[in-house]
Amino acid sequence: MTDPIRYSPDLEDVKPDEGETVEQLNEQFDIILKTTHEDYGHAVRSVHAKAHAIVEGTLTVHPDLPPELAQGMFASAGEHSVFMRFSTNPGDILSDEISLPRGLAIKVLDVEGARLPGAEGRTQDFVMVNGPVFQAKTAEKFLGNLKLLARTTDKAEGAKIALSAVLRGVNTALTAVGVESAAIRSLGGAPNVDPIGETYFSATPFRYGDYVAKFKLVPVAPGLKERTGAIIDASGRPDAIRETLQQELRDIDGEWEFRVQLQRDTEKQPIEDPTVEWTEEDAPSVTVATIRTKAQDSWDEARVQRVNEELRFSVWTGLAAHQPLGNINRSRKDVYKHSADFRARANGCPIHEPT
């Protein structure tokens, strides 16, 4: 196994027109934000608008990590409180009969260290999805997908439900012959799986102190592993996922391993192309921390208000030691803030980091 590659700014390839692409992304996200605000009378996130569960727990950084893994917030063993927000990816709040990729945002509290530019508070955010790759190679490519999504925001939900059923069949057929399509999954063809049994990935790379890494969260508690691959029947139940998770998490003590994949080959683990999977064979994942949750009400009203309405999750909220890397991540900085600022203005509720 080759040694991990040390971080250097020249590992990134910053293009001169990236600012123009970000402006166009914000224009498209404004269409989504304004449309949903008018429809709901309340501003929601421009992506991952629908939450299914909000839980709190503890992240424990493991002791005696080797030097290449004892980096950033993982440099010292200890415990941190965390919030976890399970969601699906559209910017409108759709019936759960439309099956979409799952998302998981994690906010780790009381993290010490030098902050990223503009990162308020003392938290570290991780934004993850239940697939190892991002759906577009660059922000410019993602912009093309976003234009389609913006035009169909909160329209023809019945047609979307029907299309989702068709795409699920297509996805199943492709998977049977070993083909994975992130595009089909993002349009409604993802299996309607139980979120608590899923493995989640950062999909994009980040600085890991002196190195570069991707992150992975793997369920290990028996109650979670039993739900891996389980299909939720959402027929006639627009909030089936929320209802299912609320019932399950009342009885399950959760445990997940937080794992790190260190970059060891710039071609096999590129920074600027998040559509390339970092395989376990070439970049094995190693556990550096464990997240545990007690059985709880995953839709407690006070916690939902505090986390879902009053907080934002951004890959650019955290330590300089975990700087987001690559074109997609660079574009996320202003786009995430743009969305959060719109919510704050429209709802009259300032977005702030927990103290």
C-alpha positions as CSV (number, residue, x, y, z in Angstrom):
1,M,0.0,0.0,0.0
2,T,1.4,3.4,-1.0
3,D,1.8,6.1,1.6
4,P,-0.9,8.8,1.7
5,I,-0.3,11.9,-0.3
6,R,0.5,15.1,1.6
7,Y,-1.9,18.0,1.1
8,S,-0.6,20.9,-1.1
9,P,-2.7,23.7,-2.6
10,D,-1.5,22.8,-6.0
11,L,-3.5,19.5,-5.8
12,E,-6.5,21.7,-6.8
13,D,-7.0,23.0,-10.3
14,V,-9.0,26.3,-9.9
15,K,-10.5,27.6,-13.1
16,P,-10.9,31.3,-13.8
17,D,-14.6,31.2,-14.6
18,E,-15.8,29.4,-11.5
19,G,-17.3,32.6,-10.1
20,E,-19.5,33.0,-13.1
21,T,-20.8,29.4,-12.7
22,V,-21.6,30.1,-9.0
23,E,-23.6,33.2,-10.0
24,Q,-25.7,31.1,-12.4
25,L,-26.2,28.4,-9.8
26,N,-27.5,30.9,-7.4
27,E,-29.9,32.2,-10.1
28,Q,-31.3,28.7,-10.5
29,F,-31.5,28.1,-6.8
30,D,-33.4,31.4,-6.5
31,I,-36.1,29.9,-8.7
32,I,-36.4,26.9,-6.4
33,L,-36.3,29.0,-3.2
34,K,-38.8,31.5,-4.4
35,T,-41.2,29.0,-5.9
36,T,-41.3,26.8,-2.7
37,H,-41.5,29.9,-0.5
38,E,-44.6,31.1,-2.4
39,D,-46.2,27.6,-2.4
40,Y,-45.6,26.8,1.3
41,G,-45.6,30.3,2.8
42,H,-42.4,29.3,4.5
43,A,-38.8,29.2,3.1
44,V,-37.1,25.8,2.9
45,R,-33.6,24.6,1.8
46,S,-32.8,24.8,-1.9
47,V,-31.6,21.1,-1.7
48,H,-32.5,18.4,0.8
49,A,-35.5,20.4,1.8
50,K,-37.4,17.5,3.3
51,A,-36.1,16.2,6.6
52,H,-37.2,12.7,7.8
53,A,-35.5,12.6,11.2
54,I,-33.5,14.9,13.5
55,V,-31.6,13.0,16.2
56,E,-28.9,13.9,18.6
57,G,-26.0,11.8,20.0
58,T,-22.3,11.7,20.7
59,L,-19.3,11.4,18.4
60,T,-16.3,9.8,20.1
61,V,-12.9,10.3,18.5
62,H,-10.9,7.1,19.0
63,P,-7.6,7.2,21.0
64,D,-4.2,6.2,19.8
65,L,-4.8,6.8,16.1
66,P,-1.7,6.6,13.9
67,P,-0.2,10.0,13.0
68,E,-1.7,10.1,9.5
69,L,-5.2,9.7,11.0
70,A,-4.8,11.9,14.1
71,Q,-5.5,15.0,12.1
72,G,-7.8,18.0,12.4
73,M,-10.7,17.4,14.8
74,F,-9.6,13.8,15.1
75,A,-6.1,14.7,16.4
76,S,-7.3,14.3,20.1
77,A,-9.5,11.6,21.6
78,G,-12.7,12.8,23.1
79,E,-16.4,13.2,22.9
80,H,-18.5,15.8,21.0
81,S,-22.3,16.2,21.0
82,V,-23.8,15.9,17.5
83,F,-27.0,16.5,15.6
84,M,-27.9,14.3,12.6
85,R,-30.5,15.3,9.9
86,F,-31.7,12.6,7.6
87,S,-33.3,13.9,4.3
88,T,-33.9,13.4,0.6
89,N,-32.2,15.6,-2.0
90,P,-34.8,17.8,-3.8
91,G,-35.4,21.4,-3.0
92,D,-39.2,20.9,-2.8
93,I,-41.1,18.8,-0.3
94,L,-42.4,15.9,-2.2
95,S,-44.4,12.8,-1.4
96,D,-42.2,9.9,-0.3
97,E,-43.7,7.8,-3.1
98,I,-41.1,9.6,-5.2
99,S,-38.0,7.6,-4.3
100,L,-34.8,9.6,-4.2
101,P,-31.3,9.4,-2.8
102,R,-30.9,9.8,0.9
103,G,-28.9,12.5,2.6
104,L,-27.4,12.8,6.0
105,A,-26.0,16.1,7.5
106,I,-24.0,15.9,10.7
107,K,-23.1,18.9,13.0
108,V,-20.3,18.2,15.5
109,L,-20.3,20.6,18.4
110,D,-17.4,22.1,20.5
111,V,-14.6,21.6,17.9
112,E,-11.4,23.4,18.7
113,G,-9.0,24.7,16.0
114,A,-8.4,27.4,13.4
115,R,-11.6,28.0,11.3
116,L,-12.3,28.1,7.6
117,P,-12.8,31.7,6.3
118,G,-16.3,32.9,7.3
119,A,-17.0,29.8,9.4
120,E,-18.8,30.9,12.5
121,G,-19.1,29.1,15.8
122,R,-17.2,26.1,17.0
123,T,-18.8,23.3,15.0
124,Q,-17.7,20.9,12.2
125,D,-20.3,19.9,9.5
126,F,-20.3,16.8,7.4
127,V,-22.8,16.7,4.5
128,M,-23.2,13.1,3.1
129,V,-25.3,11.0,0.7
130,N,-25.9,7.3,0.4
131,G,-23.8,6.9,-2.7
132,P,-20.0,7.0,-3.2
133,V,-19.9,9.5,-6.0
134,F,-21.4,12.9,-6.9
135,Q,-23.8,13.1,-9.9
136,A,-21.8,15.7,-11.9
137,K,-18.1,16.1,-12.5
138,T,-18.1,19.9,-12.2
139,A,-20.3,22.7,-11.0
140,E,-20.8,23.7,-14.7
141,K,-22.1,20.2,-15.4
142,F,-24.3,20.3,-12.3
143,L,-25.7,23.6,-13.5
144,G,-27.3,21.8,-16.5
145,N,-29.0,19.4,-14.2
146,L,-30.1,22.1,-11.9
147,K,-31.9,24.1,-14.7
148,L,-34.1,21.0,-15.3
149,L,-34.9,20.6,-11.6
150,A,-35.6,24.4,-11.2
151,R,-38.2,24.2,-14.0
152,T,-40.0,21.2,-12.5
153,T,-39.9,22.4,-8.8
154,D,-43.2,21.6,-7.1
155,K,-45.0,20.8,-10.3
156,A,-47.0,17.8,-11.4
157,E,-46.3,15.7,-8.4
158,G,-48.6,12.9,-9.7
159,A,-46.5,12.7,-12.8
160,K,-43.3,12.6,-10.7
161,I,-44.7,9.7,-8.7
162,A,-45.5,7.7,-11.9
163,L,-42.1,8.5,-13.3
164,S,-40.4,7.4,-10.1
165,A,-42.1,4.0,-10.4
166,V,-40.8,3.6,-13.9
167,L,-37.3,4.7,-13.1
168,R,-37.1,2.4,-10.1
169,G,-37.7,-0.5,-12.5
170,V,-35.0,0.8,-14.9
171,N,-32.6,1.2,-12.0
172,T,-33.3,-2.3,-10.8
173,A,-32.7,-3.7,-14.2
174,L,-29.4,-1.8,-14.6
175,T,-28.2,-2.8,-11.2
176,A,-28.9,-6.4,-12.0
177,V,-26.3,-6.2,-14.8
178,G,-23.8,-4.3,-12.7
179,V,-24.6,-0.7,-14.0
180,E,-25.1,2.2,-11.6
181,S,-26.6,5.4,-12.7
182,A,-26.4,8.4,-10.4
183,A,-28.6,10.4,-12.8
184,I,-31.5,7.9,-12.7
185,R,-31.3,7.7,-8.9
186,S,-31.4,11.5,-8.6
187,L,-34.5,11.7,-10.9
188,G,-36.6,9.3,-8.8
189,G,-35.2,5.9,-9.6
190,A,-33.4,5.3,-6.3
191,P,-34.7,2.3,-4.3
192,N,-37.0,3.6,-1.5
193,V,-34.7,2.3,1.2
194,D,-34.8,2.9,4.9
195,P,-32.3,5.8,5.6
196,I,-31.1,4.5,9.0
197,G,-29.6,1.3,7.4
198,E,-27.7,3.2,4.7
199,T,-23.9,3.9,4.4
200,Y,-23.3,7.5,3.8
201,F,-20.4,9.1,1.8
202,S,-18.9,12.6,1.6
203,A,-18.6,11.9,-2.2
204,T,-16.3,14.9,-2.5
205,P,-12.8,15.2,-1.1
206,F,-11.6,17.3,1.8
207,R,-8.3,18.3,3.4
208,Y,-7.5,16.0,6.3
209,G,-4.9,18.0,8.1
210,D,-1.6,17.1,6.4
211,Y,-3.4,14.8,4.0
212,V,-6.5,14.5,1.7
213,A,-9.5,12.3,2.4
214,K,-13.1,11.3,1.7
215,F,-15.4,10.3,4.6
216,K,-17.8,7.5,5.1
217,L,-20.4,6.7,7.8
218,V,-21.3,3.0,8.3
219,P,-24.1,1.6,10.4
220,V,-22.9,-1.0,12.9
221,A,-25.6,-1.3,15.5
222,P,-27.7,-4.5,15.0
223,G,-30.9,-2.5,14.9
224,L,-29.5,-0.3,12.1
225,K,-28.0,-3.2,10.1
226,E,-31.3,-5.0,10.1
227,R,-32.7,-2.1,8.1
228,T,-29.9,-2.0,5.4
229,G,-31.6,-2.4,2.1
230,A,-35.1,-2.5,3.6
231,I,-37.7,-0.9,1.4
232,I,-40.3,1.5,2.8
233,D,-43.7,1.1,1.3
234,A,-44.9,4.7,0.8
235,S,-48.0,4.0,-1.2
236,G,-50.6,6.6,-0.2
237,R,-48.3,7.8,2.6
238,P,-46.6,11.1,1.7
239,D,-44.6,11.1,4.9
240,A,-43.9,7.4,5.2
241,I,-40.2,7.8,5.8
242,R,-40.6,10.2,8.7
243,E,-43.3,8.0,10.2
244,T,-41.2,4.9,9.8
245,L,-38.1,6.4,11.3
246,Q,-40.0,7.9,14.2
247,Q,-41.3,4.4,15.1
248,E,-38.0,2.7,14.6
249,L,-35.7,5.1,16.4
250,R,-37.9,5.1,19.5
251,D,-36.6,1.6,20.1
252,I,-33.1,1.6,18.5
253,D,-29.8,2.7,20.1
254,G,-27.8,3.8,17.0
255,E,-24.1,3.3,16.4
256,W,-22.2,4.3,13.3
257,E,-18.5,4.1,12.4
258,F,-17.0,7.3,11.0
259,R,-14.3,6.2,8.5
260,V,-11.6,8.0,6.5
261,Q,-10.2,7.2,3.1
262,L,-6.8,8.8,2.5
263,Q,-5.8,9.8,-1.0
264,R,-2.9,7.6,-2.1
265,D,-2.9,8.1,-5.9
266,T,-3.9,11.3,-7.7
267,E,-5.2,9.5,-10.7
268,K,-7.2,6.8,-8.9
269,Q,-8.4,9.2,-6.3
270,P,-8.8,12.5,-8.2
271,I,-9.7,15.7,-6.4
272,E,-11.4,17.6,-9.3
273,D,-13.7,14.7,-10.4
274,P,-16.1,13.5,-7.7
275,T,-17.8,11.1,-10.2
276,V,-14.8,8.8,-9.7
277,E,-15.2,6.4,-6.8
278,W,-12.3,6.0,-4.4
279,T,-12.4,2.2,-4.1
280,E,-11.6,0.3,-0.9
281,E,-8.9,-1.7,-2.7
282,D,-6.9,1.5,-3.6
283,A,-7.9,3.7,-0.6
284,P,-9.1,1.6,2.3
285,S,-11.4,3.3,4.8
286,V,-10.3,3.3,8.4
287,T,-12.5,4.0,11.5
288,V,-11.4,7.2,13.4
289,A,-14.6,7.8,15.4
290,T,-17.9,6.4,16.5
291,I,-21.3,8.1,16.6
292,R,-23.9,6.8,19.1
293,T,-27.5,7.8,19.6
294,K,-29.9,6.7,22.3
295,A,-33.4,5.6,21.5
296,Q,-35.4,8.9,21.0
297,D,-38.3,10.6,19.3
298,S,-36.7,11.5,15.9
299,W,-39.3,14.2,15.3
300,D,-39.3,16.0,18.6
301,E,-40.9,19.4,17.9
302,A,-38.4,21.4,19.9
303,R,-35.4,19.7,18.3
304,V,-36.9,20.0,14.8
305,Q,-37.3,23.7,15.4
306,R,-33.8,24.1,16.7
307,V,-32.0,22.1,14.0
308,N,-34.3,22.1,10.9
309,E,-35.3,25.7,11.1
310,E,-32.6,27.6,13.0
311,L,-29.4,25.9,11.8
312,R,-27.7,25.4,8.4
313,F,-25.4,22.6,7.4
314,S,-22.5,23.5,5.1
315,V,-19.3,21.7,4.1
316,W,-17.6,25.2,4.6
317,T,-18.6,25.3,8.3
318,G,-15.7,23.8,10.2
319,L,-11.9,23.7,10.6
320,A,-9.3,24.9,8.1
321,A,-7.8,21.4,8.6
322,H,-10.9,20.0,6.8
323,Q,-11.1,22.5,4.0
324,P,-13.4,21.3,1.2
325,L,-11.5,20.5,-2.0
326,G,-12.3,20.4,-5.7
327,N,-14.5,22.4,-8.1
328,I,-17.9,21.1,-6.7
329,N,-16.9,21.9,-3.1
330,R,-15.5,25.3,-4.0
331,S,-18.9,26.2,-5.6
332,R,-20.7,25.0,-2.6
333,K,-19.3,27.8,-0.4
334,D,-21.3,30.7,-1.7
335,V,-24.3,28.6,-2.9
336,Y,-24.9,27.1,0.6
337,K,-24.7,30.6,2.2
338,H,-27.0,32.1,-0.5
339,S,-29.7,29.5,0.4
340,A,-29.3,29.9,4.1
341,D,-29.5,33.7,3.8
342,F,-32.7,33.5,1.8
343,R,-34.3,31.3,4.5
344,A,-33.2,33.7,7.2
345,R,-34.7,36.7,5.4
346,A,-37.9,35.0,4.3
347,N,-38.6,33.4,7.7
348,G,-37.4,36.2,9.9
349,C,-35.3,33.7,11.7
350,P,-31.5,34.2,11.8
351,I,-29.4,31.2,11.0
352,H,-26.8,30.7,13.7
353,E,-24.4,28.1,15.0
354,P,-25.2,26.5,18.3
355,T,-23.2,27.7,21.3
